[in-house]
Amino acid sequence: MLFVKIRSTNNVRVNISSYSFVTTNYRVMRIAGINIPDKKQLAIGLTAVYGVGRAQAKKILGEAQVLPTAKPTELTAEQENKIRQLIEAMTVEGELRRLIGANIKRLKDIKSYRGIRHMRRLPVHGQRTKVNSRTVRGNVRKTMSSGKRKLEKK
């Protein structure tokens, strides 16, 4: 429901009767508990769902026979339901987060190399640690100042 305030032209106090309530057939597209952004194209907006990337979104829209450039407000109820069914058939959102968390916990429990790297909060996929990943390790270096030493006041 959208609320529109009608302003009075003279300097008289505006009371509640000057408010006009305008109802529209505005629906928010909601998939897997996530609101899909209305102003973005569907190929981009579907990526708001955790576990759906750009390529997956285009594949879903192809199967649902919906243009990737369409906006969520332009869809019919049948198209919206078809997209919802296709996404809910996948492992997304909370279920996917639990699955990934369980996999990481399993690696930690068996004390594999990757599990130990997760425990120590270090990069897992072979990245270098001397130069990069300093913020994760807590080794944040401050940038050097102008070089002049500040004199202490006596």
Sequence and secondary structure as in RCSB ss.txt:
>XXXX:A:sequence
MLFVKIRSTNNVRVNISSYSFVTTNYRVMRIAGINIPDKKQLAIGLTAVYGVGRAQAKKILGEAQVLPTAKPTEL
TAEQENKIRQLIEAMTVEGELRRLIGANIKRLKDIKSYRGIRHMRRLPVHGQRTKVNSRTVRGNVRKTMSSGKRK
LEKK
>XXXX:A:secstr
 EEEE   SSS    GGGEEEE       EETTEE  SSS HHHHGGGSTT  HHHHHHHHHHTT  TT  GGG 
 HHHHHHHHHHHHTS  HHHHHHHHHHHHHHHHHTT HHHHHHHTT  SSS   SSS HHHHT        S   
    
